Amino acid sequence: MEFTIGLAQMTIVCDRPEQNEATVREIARQACAQGVELLVLPELWPYGYNLERAAEYAAPLEEGPFALMAELADHHKLYLVGTALETNPVGRPYNTAALFDPDGHLSAVYRKVHLFPPMGELEHLSAGQSLPTFDLPWGRTALAICYDLRFPEMWRTYADQGVQLILIAAEWPLSRVEHWRLLLRARAVENQLFVAGCNRAGQDADGLFGGRSAAVDPLGRVLVEGGEVPELLVATLDLAEVAAVRQRFPFLNDRRPAVYRPPAPEPPPRQAYDHETYLSPLTWRYGSDEMRRIWSEGHKRRLWRRIWVALAESQVEFGLVTPEQAADLRSHADDLNLERSRQLEAEIQHDLMAEIRAFAEQCPLGGGIIHLGATSMDVKDNADVLCLRQALDLLLDRLRVLLATLADRIEERADQACMGYTHLQPAEPTTVGYRLAQYGLDLLLDLGELQRLRDGLKGKGLKGATGTSASYVQLLALPDGEGEAEQRARDLEAHFLARLGLEAFPVATQTYPRKQDWLVLNALAGLAGSLYKFAFDLRLLQAQPFGEWSEPFGRRQVGSSAMPFKRNPVGAENIDSLARLVASLPRVAWDNAAHSLLERTLDDSGNRRFILPQAFLLTEETVRRSQRILEGLVIVEGMVRRNLALYGPFAATERLLMELVKAGADRQAMHELIRQHSLAAWEAIQRGEPNPLLDRLAREPQVLDRLPATRVRELMDASRYVGDAPHRARELAVAIRRALA
């Protein structure tokens, strides 16, 4: 949907609010005459940068410059965005961007998050604590102010929440105006969205301001740009281009957040437990520290607190909670006190209520509104989905590394012929690379299924004790009637979910559908099954009489306490052991889903504390051990050639039979002749003699009547009887790399 935007690049006369208000009135009149539907004013347009008078100039959102913006928006029937100083009842004023709709109603508020020290903002202003987004008729929009332009993390957060347009008001100096121009384009390109920046022009006692207000499209093209003098810039934007650009060049989908995370601090020494009490092997033997942290008690409770903060910040927008209360919660969200939580839980026998009380004790302003309207599973279920998503991201990263290694091995061994086996008996030849490709295909299917599940994960949202949202409808009820309260409850849920980057199931009971857990565990069991087969095959191929493959064996590794010569495939055996346990867990999740009676029973709670972290830690360990095996996989060349020479001629008889028939022989007679020679050759092998089949057939008169001996020996070379296996193996390696790209 197209719309017209206006950027009011103006000179601001410092400490002359009346003069600046007159300028803005004239700009709004001109904008209306030119069909502008959204007008953006520069930062602190009423009075400029004299923060020594910040407390004097600050006004509530209903008064002063904010009231004037509401009046102009209503009078000219346009959306209007401008920034001014907002009073803060518990601290220094905010630098606040406010958006008013064509009826003069306040539609959105953003308080500047990044304060600029050189201008004294840290001494005179309070920082905002949230990044709200809002929907205009033409698309999702967000606000920023001046110094925010230098912080790409903020802009990426907006992009992740589906924002299509970011409006930024600034007082950017002429001395650094090239930074302004460059960063406007960079933020648009790297987030694939529209950016519209309105900067101050002219000068005051502090120096010259740079102007150069501009609108930039998602490809970085400048749609309109001003000079260094006051002017009204007008451009037409079509936010539908955002989706088109992201579909045409979807690089945002290729990000790898798990890799970008900074290394987690070393966990403190485990002083609460020692090896004189039972410890799960998943605590120290199996799984990675990264996966353990995702499923740790501390991380879970930090997610609970993040959810309470998101709930409170969403409720601010509906007038249920004050900004100061929400900011108080955010400022203490990471101040866990597990010891205090345990004390409270021992008293009240409720883990989530204990955490609420421990959190509330830390928040003198916001403690009283924590969990307003919510039930426990509004918090726990959404936190569980965030854990599932993080755990899947980590597991998918490890699986991609494994697949990349496997693709290398497939290509390296694509042409190497080896004996194939069906029913654990020699059959026809294949290649080592083609055998590896079978595991690659399984893992590629697992990758697709896990990614599909990860992308489709949904939370419960905000639906209350039985999924009806009754508590939220009650909270949001207005005199106008219940219908509007229902819509406001849905809007509250949408704001809340956007802050968490989640989607929610459209309906739920007290919990999200437990079938989701079953689907996830099924996919993990599928991945574990693929690795089980790989490991089991390796165990067979490392055993005699195969002896063709071997997992890596360290120089100082001990294979047996009794038999010094042993080189057991302990890594592969361990994979099979752990995978077998993973395969048993979906049944528990099935029971949880099937036995979740009516609107909810609690008989899933205890076992979910086990099965979800266990499934991920065990599956991750099978991936990590498979990675180590593949990196050091030994192909015993001599044994591969020996088995091919010993058993390959039997398979090559099919090739010989077809050529004999093509040369005019009777198919049934040749089949019987080859069968007799083959049985005789098997008896020789069972006596421990070399396979005599090649020599027998190369001297057989009935064969030589049709083909020369040299041709018979050529046809009986089984290493060349591998069909298109090398080509298919390489194709699969390419498909893997394409999927990983």
N, C-alpha and C positions, 0 to 999 in steps of 0.2 A: 504494500500500500504506500503510495507516494505522499509526501507532505513537504511543506515549505518551512525551512528554518531560517531564522534571522539571528545574526551575531552582532550585538551592539557594542562595537569597538568605540569607546568613548574616552574623553579626557575627564578625569576625576579631580575636582578641586578639593584639596585636603581641608578638612574641618569646615566645609561649607555644605551641609546637608541640603539646605533649601535650594541652592544653586544646582546641585547634582540631581535633586528630585525633579526640578524643572527640565533638565536635560533628558532624563529618563521618560518623562511624560511626552516630550516631543518625539523621542525615538519610538515609543510605543505607538504613537499616532501614525508615524511614517510606516512602521512595520505593518500595521493594520491595513493601510492604504495599498501596500505591496502584496497583500495576501499571505503574510507570514502567519503560520499556525503555531509555531513554537519560537519564542524569543528568549535569548540567553544574554544576560548582563555580566559584566566583568566582576571580579572579586572585590568585595567590600565597596561596591559602587556608591553607597551613600556618603562616605566620609574619607575613603582612602586609608592609608596605613599610618595611623597615629595611635598605636596601641597603648600609649600612656593614658589615653582617655577611653580605653576599652570598656571599663566598668560604667562610665558615664553614658556611652553610646549604646550599650547593650539593651535589648528590648525583648519581651516575650514574643512568641510566634504570632500573636494576635495583634501586636501593636507596632508602632514606629514604621520602619522601612518595610517590614513584612506586611503590615496592613495596606501600605501603598501598593505593593506588588499585587496583593489580592484585588484591590480596587481596579488596577489597570488591566489585569487579566479578565476580570468580569466585564469591564467597560468595552474592551476591544475584542472580547470573545476569542482569546488565544491562550495557549499555555505559556507561562512565564517563569523563568528560572533566574534567581539572583541570590547573592550571598550577602549576609549582614551579620552583625554580632548579636548572639542570642544569650539572654540571661541564663545563668546556671544557679539554681537555688542552693547548691552545696559546694560551689567552687567558682573558679574563674570562668568568664564567658566562653562560649563556643564560637568558632567561625563556621557559620551554618549556611548551607545551600538549601533553599526552599523552592519547591515547585508548586505553582498554583494552576488549577484547571480553568477553563473558560467561564465557569460560574464563580470564580474567586475562592474556591475551596482549596485548602491545603492538601496536596496529593502526595507529597514526598518530602522527606527531610534527610539531609546528610550533614553530619558534623565532621569537619576536617580531621582526618585521622593522623596525618603526618604534619607535625608542627615544624616550622622553619626557624632554627635557632638564630641565624644572623639577624633576623628582623625582630627578635625578642618575643617570639610567640610562646616559647616555653615559660617565660616569666609572666605573661599576661593572659594566656588562653589555656583552656582545657582541651585535651584531645578527645575526639570521638572514639567510640569503641565498636562500631559496627559498620558493615558495608551493605546497606539496604538496596534492593532493586525494586522496580515498579513497572507496571504495564501501562503504556500509553496506547491510544487507539491504533498506532502503527507499529508497535513492538515493544519488547522489554528494554528498559532504559535504566541507567545508573548515573550517579553524579560523582564528580571529583573536583578538587580545588587545588590549583597551582602546583605546590611542591609534591602533591600526590603523583604527578606525572613521572617522577623519577623512580617510582617503585613498581616494577613490572609484576611483582607478586600480587599486588592489589588488583591490577587489571586482569590478570589471568583468573583470579577468583571470580571476578565479574563474568568473564567469558564462560567459566565452568557452570555458572548459574543461568546460562542462556541469554545473557545480555546481548543486544544487537546494536545499541547506541550508547556511547558514554559522552556526557556533556561535562566540560571542564571550564571553570571560570578562573581567571588568573590575573595577577599583577606582575608579569614577568618582565625583567629589565631588558633594555636594549642591548646591554653588554653581553647578555647570554641568550639573545633571541634565536640564534642558530640552533641552540640546544632545544628550545621550544619547538621550532619547526621540524627538526629531526625526530624528536620524541613523539610528536603527534602522529607522524607517519609510521614510526616504528610500532607504537601501541596498536594502531589500526591493523598493520600487516601481521604482527605476531599473534594477534587474537582474532583476526578475521572478522572485524566489526567496524561500524562507523564511529568516528571520533569527531566531535565538534568542539573547538576551543575558542573561547572569547577572552581576549587579553585587553588590558588597559593600554591606551595610547597617551602621548603627551609627556609632561614632566611635572615634578614638584621639587621641593627642597632636597629630596633624597636622590634625585637624578631622573634620567630618561627611562620611559617604559617602551617596550618593543613593539606593541601592536601585533601585526601578522596573525590576526585571528584567522581561523581556517576550518573548513570541513573536509574530511578525508574519508575515502571509501575503503572497503575491506581489502582492496588490492594496493592500497597506499597511494591512490591517485588523488591529487588535491582538486576538489570540486570548486572551491572558491577560497581565495586568500586575500587578506587586506594588506595595505602598506603600513606605514608607521604613523598615519594621521587618523583622526576620528572618522568613522564611516559606518554605515549599516550594510553588512554583507548578507546577501540572500542566496540560498541554494535550495535545490529540490533533492530530497533523499528518498530512496526506495529501499526500505529495510529488508525486503524480500531478497535483495542481492546477497545478504549475509548467508542465508541457507544455500543459495546457488553457488557461492564461492566455496563454502565449506564442503559442499558435495563434489565440486569439481576438483578441489585440491584439499583433501581431508587430512592434512598433516597433524591437526590437533588430536586425531585418533591414534597417532603413532607415538605419543608421549609415553614415557616409562617412569611414572612417578616413584615406583619402588627403588629405582636406581638413583633418582635425584635426591632421595632423602639423605641428610647427613648421617654419618655413622652414629649410631646410638651410643650414649655414654656407657662405659663399662658398668655392668650391674654390681651393686655392692656385694660384699662377701655374704654368703648365705649363713648367717649366724644363728638363725632361728632353728635350723635343723642340722643334724649331722647324720652320719651313717650308722648310728645306733638306733635309729628309728626307720620305719619303712619310708622309702622314697620311690616314687615312680621312676622307672628307667627313662621316661620322657623328660624328667627333670634334669638329667645329666648325661645320659648315654645316647639317646636317639633324638633327632631333630636339631634345628639350629637355634641359636640365641635369638635371632630375629623373629622366628616363628613363636618361640616361647614368650617373647615380649608382647606380641599381638594378643596372645591368650592369657596374659598375666592379670592378676587381680588389680594391680595398679592401673594398667591401661584400661581395663573395663570400667573402673570407677572414674577415670578421667573422661571417658566417653559419656558416662552418665552425666557428669557435670557439664560437658559440652552440650548435651541435649537440653539440660535445664537452662543453660545460657541461651541457646537457640529459641527455646520456648518463651523465655522472658523477653528477648529482643523482638520476637514476633508479636508478643502481647503489647509491647510498647506502641506498635503501630495501630493498635486497636483501642488504646487508652486504658488498658487494664493494669498496666505497670508503668512506672515512671522511667525515663531514660537513666536516671541516677541509680535506681534499683538494679536495672539490668547491667549497668556498668560495674556496679559493686560485685555482682556475681562473676562477671568476666574477669575482673581483676584478681579473684581468688580461686579461679577454676582449677589451677594447677597446684594449689596448696593442700595436697592430700595429707590426711593424718589417719593412716590406717589403724594405728593403735587406738585412737579415740573412737573410730568407727567400730572396732571390735568390742570395745567396752560398752558402747551403746547397744550393739547387737546382742551381746550377752544378756542385757537387761530387757530389751523389748522383743527379741526373737524375730527380727525382720531386717534383712540385710539392706534393702533399699531405704527404708525409713531411717535406719541408723546412719546411712550416708547423707540423707537429707539433713538430719539434725547436726551432724558433724560439719557439713557445709554451711548451714545456717548460723552456727556459732561463729564462723569466720566472717560473716557478711552482715554488719550492723544495719545497713540500709536495705539490702535485698533479701536477707534471710527469710523474712516473713512471706515472700511471694514465691519461693521455690516450689515447683511441682503444682502450681495453681491449675486446677481443672484436670490434672492428669491422674491416670492409674499407673501402677508399677510397670505394666507391660508396655505402656506408651514410651517408657524410658528403656526398659531392658530389651525389648524386641528390636527397637531401632538401633540400640547399641550393638546387639548381636549381629545385625545385618552389616553394620559398619565393620565389625570384626571379620565377618565372612568375606567381605569385599577386600579388605586389606590382606587377609590370608590367601585369598585366591590370586591377588596381584603378585604376592611373593612367590607362590607356587608356580604361577604361569611364567614368571621370569626364569625360574630354575628349569622349567620344562623347555623353554625356548633355547636355553643354553645347551641342554641335553640333545635336543633335536638338531641344533647346529653342528654339534660334535658328531652325531650319528650321520648326518648328511656327508660330512667329510669322509667318514669311514666307508660309507656306501660307494662314494666315487672312487676312493682309493682301491677298493676291492671289486669293482663292478665286473671286471673281466676275469677274475681268478676263478677258474673252474674248480668245483669240489663235488663230492658225491652227495646226492640228495637222498633222503630217507622218507619213506611212508610206512606207517605201522611199525616204526622203529626198525625197518628192514631196508637194505639198499634198494633204491628205485632208479631214477634217472638223474643225471648230473644237473646241477644248477651252478650258480656262482656265489662266492662268499658275499659279494655286494648285494646280490638279489635276495639272499637270505636275510641280510641286515635290513633290506628295504621292507620286508614284511613287518619288522618291529617298527620301522619308521612310519609305515602307513597307520598302524594301530595308534601310535603316539600322536600322529597328525590328527586323527579322528578325536582323540582325547583332548588335544589342544582346542579344537573347534568347539567341542561340547563344553569344556570348562569356560572358555571365553564367552560362549553364548549365555551360560548360566550367570557368569560374573556380570555381564552387561544387563541381564534381566533381573538381578536381585531387587527385591522390593521390601520396604519396611512396613511396619504397621501404620505409621502416621500418627495422627492424634484422633483416636476414636473412643477412648474411655473404657469403662469397665465391662461393657458387653458389646462394644463395637458400634454403638449408636450415636456417639458424639454428644450424648445428652448433656454432660457436664459443661462442654464448651458452648453448646447452644444456650444453656442457661446463663453462662457468664456473659455472653455477647448479646443477650436479649435487649431490644430497644422498645420504646413505647410504640413504634410503628407496626409491630406485629412479629409473629414467630417466623414467618417466611424469610425475612431479612436476616434474622439471627442464624438461621440454618445456612444461608449463603455466607455470612460472615465467619461461621465456624469452618466452612470449607476453605475460605480465603486464608484464615489463620493457619490451617493445616498446610496450605500451599506455601505460605511464607516460611513456615517452620521447615518444611522439607527442602526448600530451596537453600536455606542456610546450611543444611547438612549435605546437600548434593545428592539427595535421595528421591526416589519415587516411592509411592505407597500402593498397596493393594486397594482396589476400589471398595472392597468390603472386607470386614474382619470380625472376629469375635473379640474376646479379651486379648487374643494373640494374633499374630499373622498366621496364615495357614501353615501348619507344620509339614505339609507336603513339600514346602520349599527346602526344609532341612533334608528330607529324604532324597530329593532330586540332587542336591549338592553332594550328599554322601554317596549316592549311586555313581555320580561322575567321578568322585575320588576313587571309589572301588573299581571303576572301569580303568582308570589310569594305573592303579595298583595291579590290576589283572594283566594289563599289557606288559608291565615290567616283570610280573611273575613269570609270564611265558618266556620272555627274553632270558631271565635268570635260570629258569628250569632248562631251557635249551642249552645254555652255556654249561650247566652242570653235566648234562648228557655228553656234550662234545668234549668236555675236559676228561670224562671217564674213559677208561679203556673198554673196548678196543678202538673207540673213536680217536680220542687224543688229539683232536684237531685245533681246539681253542683252549685258552687258559686265561683266567683272570690274573691280573698282576699279582706278583708274590714278592714281598720285600726281602732285601738281602738278609735281614736279621729276623724275619718272620718265622714263627714256629707253627708247624702244621699239626702236630700231635704231641701230647705229653708222653705217649708210650712208643710211638713209631717215628723216629727222627726223619725218615725219608718222606713223610707225607706232605703233599701240597694240596690240601683240601680247598674246594671252591667256597670258602666261608662267606665271602661277600655275597655271592649269588644265593647261598643257602639262607643268609640273613634276610635278603630281599624277599624271598619266598615266604619266610616265616612271618615277617611283618605284614606283607601283602595279604596273607591268609587272615590275619586279624582285622585288617581294613575291610575285607570282604564280609565280615560278620556284622559290621556296624550298621549298614543300611537297614537291617532287620529291626534294630532298636528304633531307628527313626520311623520306619513303617508303622511300628506299634504306636509310637507317639502320635502320628498323624491319624491313624485309624481309631485310636482310643481317646481322642480329644473330644469328649462328650459334650453335647449341647454347646453352650457358650464358652466352656473351658473347664478342664480339670487340671489339677496340679501334678499329676503323676508323670509328667514329662520333665519337670524341673530338675530333679536330682540327676537323672541320667544324661541330660543335655550338658551338664557341667563336665561330663566325661567325654561323650561321644564326639562333640564338635572339635575340641582341641586335639583329642586323640587321633581322629581321622586325618586332620591336617598334619600333625607332627609325624605320624607314621608314614603317610603318603610322601611327605617331603623327604623323609629319610630314605625311602626306596628310590626316589629320584636322585638324591645326592650320591647314594652308593652306586647306582647305575652309571652316574657320571664318572665316578672314579674308575669303574670297570672299563667303560668305553674308552676313556683317555689312555688306559694302559693295556687294552686288550691285546693278547698275544695270539697270533695265528701261527700254528706250528706247521710250517710249510712242508716239511718232510712227511708228516702224517697225512696232510691233505693230499699230497701226490701219491702216497702209498695206498690210501683207501680208494682213490680214483683208479689207480692201476689195478687194484685187487677186484673191485666190484664194478668198475665202469664198463668193462667189456660186455657184461650181461645186458646193461642198458643199451649199449650200442648195437646189439643184435636187432633191435627194432629198426634202426637206420639201415642196417644191412638187408633186412628182409624187404623193405620197401624198394631198395635199389635192385634187388634180385628180381622182384616182380616187374619192375619197370623194364628190366632187361629180357623179359619174356618167360621167366620161371613160373611154375605153378605155386600160388601163394600157400595153399594148404600143405603141399609136399615140403616146401622150404620151412614152413613153421614147424612141422614135425621134426625135420632134420636138425634145425637149430635147437629145438627142445632137447633132443637126445644128447647133443654135444654139451649143452648147458648143464644138464644133470650130471654128466660125467665130470665136468669141470668143478661143480660144487663138491662132489665127492673128493676130488683132489685137494681142494681148499680145506675141507674138513680133516684131511690127513696132514695138514700143515704144509702142503706143497704150494708153489706159485700157481696162479690162475693160468691154466693151459688153453683157455677157450680161443684166444686169438690164433695161436699156432694151429689148433685143430681145424678151425674154419678156413684158415689160409691154405691148408693142405687138402681140404675136402674136395674130391673130384666134381661132385654135383654143383658145388659153389663155383669152382674154377671153370666149369663149362659156360658160366654166364659172365663172370667178372675175373679180371686178372688178380693175382695175389697182392700186388702193390695197392690196387684199388680196395681190396678187402681190408688190408691193414689200415689204410687211410680211413675207411668207413668205421672201423672198430676203435678209432681214437676217440674215446668218450669226452675228452677235454674240449672237443669242438662241437659236441652235441648239447649245446646249452640254449639253442633257439635265440630269442630276442631278449634273454634275461639281462645282458649288459645294458642294452638300450633302455629297457624298462627301469632298471635300477637307477640309471642316471636321470631319467625323467622324474622319478620319485624324489631324488635329491634336489632337483630344480624346484619341484612343487613344494618341498619343505622350505627351501630358502625363500620362495615367493610368499609363503604363508608367514614367514618370520619377518619379512621386509616391512 
